[in-house]
């Protein structure tokens, strides 16, 4: 066999193969022997039909076996190139396949993605937006958790609880008073006590089950007063001892700070990871199969639509006028390239640094996936497919490699925001 390999951009290859008359005839002879073992014909026992008679009958499976034998030679050549296949090659006959004739065909295939340039990260600096813990936010949050409130009037602030009076004449609930949390219902922020406002059911968010069926849309309310976290300075050690297992304010605050530090570190690590992937994605050059790129474009478009259209409850009619969202969708094709390049680079980095994931380390990741699927971990592990298991292992490996990079590269805080601001969107979900 003779081969000619043509290289195209985007990990695409075409291997032209020429099989000589002798090689084609050998493939036919081998195919007939293989076919003879199971071939049946009237007047002969199974497996005893002469090969020349089978050749004259020319059963359709004969050509399939011959093609497979000839393609095996092409696959052996591809293996020798040390370029792993990505997906199944497409067989393209370029001449008729028959005995005593040369046979020409090609295989069109994609190879596994790879990084084609080197990046020196020691010279790079990665800017990210960090969050910082504000002492007052910590103290106010601890008071809210312990239900230590003071009743005030005036302008509603973030994280206030607001006592309301329900004004709808047709309300049929047990009591015409209730309490709403401004952290969950953002439209309350900036309103003042004694104001009367209307809230459409579509804006009630998590409070809808409390009112639907008891009142007609919209909900008419009067803002009566505000329950705001007590001033930490006015609390005593006795207040804390009565509400918690701790003896003093300082002891309780010191313990609580660890939770806030975990939240801050988790947020900052996520921002570092974003800065790292975005910048490296622009520095890298990669050979990426278009089929892989297409799958990633589809996934990114689906996630963007779900997050920014469905969850935000934007109407489809409004999309044509939403410039920010249009820009997000326009950037998806190029974002998909950078994102894939970074993932490929991260996997190669893990291999180079001998970063591995042990089976016991995977237990935590199995637990996370079981939780997201609302299944007991034992059930999830019992029914998980081999493909999903490998996917989870890949996610765990990339996460571990990312953790290594976050502690070794040069990160720079470009600006800061309060932790309360960073957590605000989470609190309103």
N, C-alpha and C positions, 0 to 999 in steps of 0.2 A: 504493500500500500504506500501511496505517496500522499503527503499532507501539505496543505498551505493554510496557515492561520492568519486571518485578517482581524485586526484590532480596531474597534470602534470606540468612541467616547462612552462614558457612563457604564463601564464594566461589561460592555457587549462584545461578544466574540462570534466569529463565524469560521468554522473549520471546514475547508474544502477537502474532500477525500476522493482519491481515485483508486479503485480496486482493479487489478489486472485480470486478464481472462483466467489465468491459472488460479488466482485467489478467489475469483467469483465461482469458478467450477468447484473448488475445494469446499466453499461454503455450501453450495448446492448438495454435494455428496454428504457432508456432515448433517445437513438438514434432513435429507432423505433417510439416513440411518436413525436419526432422532424420531422422525415421524413414523417410521416403520414399526416402532415398538408398540404403538397404540392404534395403528391404522387397521381398519376392517374393510373387507370387500367379499362379496359373494364368491364362494368356491375356495376361499382361503381361511385358515385359522388366524385369529387375532395375533398380530406381530409377525406373521409369516408371508405377507404380501411382498413380492420382489420389488426392489427399489426402482427398477426401470419401469415397472407397471405403474407405480405411484407417481413417477415423473410424468408419464404420459397422461395420467388422470389430472395432474396439475391442480391439486386441491388448494383452495385459497390460503390455508394455513402454511403451506410450503413457503410462499414468498415472505410471510411474516417471520418465519424462523430464519430464512436466509438473510433478511434485512437485519435481524437482531445479531446474527453472527458477524456480519460485516461492521455493524455499529460498535460491537465490542472492541474491535481493533481501534476505532476512533476514540472510544472511551479510554482505552489504555494509553493512547497518545496524550489525551487531555490530562490524565493522572500524572504523566511524566512531567508535565509543565508546572506541577505544584501550584495550581490555581483552582481551589475548591469551587465546585459548581454551586450556583445559587439558583435553585429551581430546576425544572426539568428541561433538557434541551429539546429543540424542535427539529425533527427530521425532515429534510427537504431533498427528495430525489431529483436529480438533474438529468437523468437518462433512464431509459427503460431497463428493468432488471430481468435478465434472462441468461441462460447458460451460454457459454462460449462467446460472451461479450464483456467488454470492459464496463464497469458500473461507476457512475459519478454521482456523488451526493454531498450534501453539506449538513452540518449541525450548527444551528444558531442557538447560542446560550449566553447566560449571564454568569459572571464569576462573583465570588463573595466580595463584599465591599472592603476597601482598604484605604488607609491614609497614604498620600503620595508625597507629603513634605514633612519636614521636622520642625518642631516648635520649641524654642528655648524658653521655658517658663521662668527660669531664674532671673531673666531680665524684665519680666512682665509684672505690672502692678494692677491689682483688681479692685476697682472702686465699688463700694456698695453702700446702701442706706441702712444704717443700724438703728435699733431702738434702744432706749434707755429707760431704766426704772425711775419713776418719780415717787418720792417718799410719800407725798399726799395720796397718790393713787393707791399705793399699797395700804396705807392706813384706812382710807375710805372703803376699800374692798373688804378688808378684814371686818370692819364695822357692819357692812352690808351682809356679810356671811353670817355674822352673829345676830342679825336682826336688831342692831343697835342704831335706831333712827331718831332724828329730831324732826318735829313738824314745823315747816316754814311756809311762807307765802312768797309770791314774786315770780321771777322768771324761771322756767324749768330748764335744768341743765342735764347734760349727759349722765346716765346712770341713776337719775332720780326715779323714785316710785311716785306716781301721781294718783291721789285719791280723786275719784270722779263721781258725779251724780248723773244717772241716765235720765234723759229728758223725753225720750220717745213715749208718746201717750199709749202706744199699743204694746209696750214692753210687758212681757208676762213672766219674767224671772222672779226668783224668790225675794230679791232685794234690789232696790234701784241705785245701789252704790257698788263700786268696784275699784280695783286698783290696776294701773297700767305701768309698765316699765319703759322708760324713755330709751333705754339701751336696746330694746327690741322694737320700739315704735318711734322711729327717728323723727317723725313729723311733730311730736310733742315738744321737742327741744326748741326753745325760744318763745314758746307760748307762755302766757301769764295766768296765774290763778284768777278765778272769777270769770275767765273767758268762756264763751260758749262756742263749740266747734262741731262740725260734722265730719265724720270719718266713714268713707265708703268701705264696704265689705272687702273690696280688693286691696285696701291699704291696711287691713287689720292684722295681716300676717298671722303669727301664732295665736292670736286672740280670737280668731274667727269661730272656733268651736264653742267658745264661751257665749257667743251672741247669736249665732245663726239658729233660726227656729224660734228665737225668743223676741226678736225685734225685726222690723222691716229695714231694708237698706235705704239710706245710710244710718249709722249710729249717731244720735244727737247727744252730746254730753256737755256738762259744765265741769271745768277744772276747779276743784274745791281747794285742795292744799297739797303740799309736797312733803314726802317722806325722804329726807336726805340723811346720808350717813353722819353720825355724830362726830363732833370734833374730837380727834384722837387725844388731844391734850386734856380734855375734860374727863376722860375715862380714868378709872383707878385700877389698881391691881385687883381689888375685890370684884370689880365688874368682870374682869377677865376670868378670875377664878370661878365665878358663878356660871360662866358660859362655856368654859373650855377646861381641858385637863391641865392647863398650865397655871402656874402660881402667880406670874407677873406679866405685865404688858410687854416688857422687853423679851422675855422668854418666848411668848406667843409670836411676837413680831419677827424674832430671829428665825423661828421655825417656818413661818409663812414666807419669809423672804426667799427661802430655798425654792419654793414653788414658782415664785415670780422670776427668779433667776433662770430656772429651767425653761420657762416660757420665753424669756428674753433670748437665751442662747439658741433655742430651737428656731425662733424667728430670724435671728441674725445668721445662723447657719444656712437657712433657706435662701436668704438674700445673697450670701456669699456664693452659694451654689449657682444661683441665677446669674450673677456677675461672671463667674468662672465659665459657665457653659456658653453664655452669649459671646464673650470675648474670644474664647478659644474657637468657637464655631466660626468666627470671622477670620481667624488666622489660619485655620486648617484648609488644606486642599484634599479632597477625597474622591475616590472613584466609587460611585454609588449606583447600583442597578436601578433602572427606572421603575421596575415593578415594586421595589422596596420603597422608593421615593413616593410612588403613587399611593401605597398603603398608608404611609405616614401623613401625606397630605389629607387623605380621607379622615384619618383619626384626629388630626388637628382641627379640621373643619368641623367635625362632629363635636369635639370638646368645646370649641369656641361658640358654636351655635347653642349648645346646651347651657354653657355658663353665662353667656352674654345676651342671649335671646330668650331662651325658655325660662331659666331661673330668674332673670330680670323682668320677665313678663312683658317684653317688648312686643308690640303688634307687628305683624309681617308688613303691613302697609307703611309703617314708620321706618323700615330698614333703609329704603332708598334715600332718605334724608339724613341718616345717621352717618356722618363722615368718619367718626372715630371707629365705629364698627366696620365700615367699609374698608378702612385702612388695615384693620386687623386681618380681614379676609384676604385683602390684596397681598399682604405680607406672608401668608401661609406657604405658598410654594417655595419661597427662598428660606423662610424659617425652617421648613422641613429639611432642607439641605444642611443647614448649619446644625440643627438638632441631631440629625443622623450622624454627621461627621464627628460631633462631640461624643456620642455614644460609642461609635467605633473606636475612636481614640482612647476613650476611657477603658474599654475592654482590652485594648492592646497595652495600655499602661499597666493594668492589673496583672497581665501576663508577664510583662517585663519586670515588674517589681515582685513577682512571685506571691501576689496577694490571692489567697484562696478562702473559701467559705467551708467550714466544717459542718457536719450534719447537725451537731447540737446548736450551732448558730442559726440554722434554718428554722428551728422551733419557733423563735420569735416571729419570723416572717410568716410561717404557717398560721400562727395565732392571729396575726393582723388580717390575713386573707380570710380566715374563718370568721372573724368578727364582722368584716365587711359583707360577708355572705350570710351572716346571721345563722351560723351553724356551729355546733359543738366542734372543738378542734379534732376530737377523735373521729367524728363522722367526716369532716373535711379531708383529713389525711387518708382515710380509708378509701374515699372515692376519687381522689385527685388523679388526673391522668398524667402519664409520663411527660407529655408535652407541657402541661401546666407546671409540673414539678421543675422541669428544666428552665421554664420562664421565670419562676420564682427564684431559682438559684441564680439566674443571670441578674435579676433585679438586686438580689442581696450582694452579689459580687460588685456590681457597679456602685451600690450604696457604700460598701466598705472602702472601695477605691476612692470615692468622693470624700469620705471622712478622712482618709489619709492626706488628700490634697488640701483640705481645709485647714489642716494643722501645719502644713509645710510651706505653702505658698505665701506670697506677699500680698496681703489684703489691706486696703486703705479705706477708712470711713470717710465718705464724701459728704455726708450730712446725717443728721439724726432726727428721729421722731420719738415722741413719748410712747412707752409701752401701751398706754391706754388707747392711743390712736391706732397702733398696730393691731390690737385685739378687738377694735371696735367692729370691724366687719364680721369677725367670728361671732361676736356676741349677738349680732343682728340676723344671723342665719336662721 
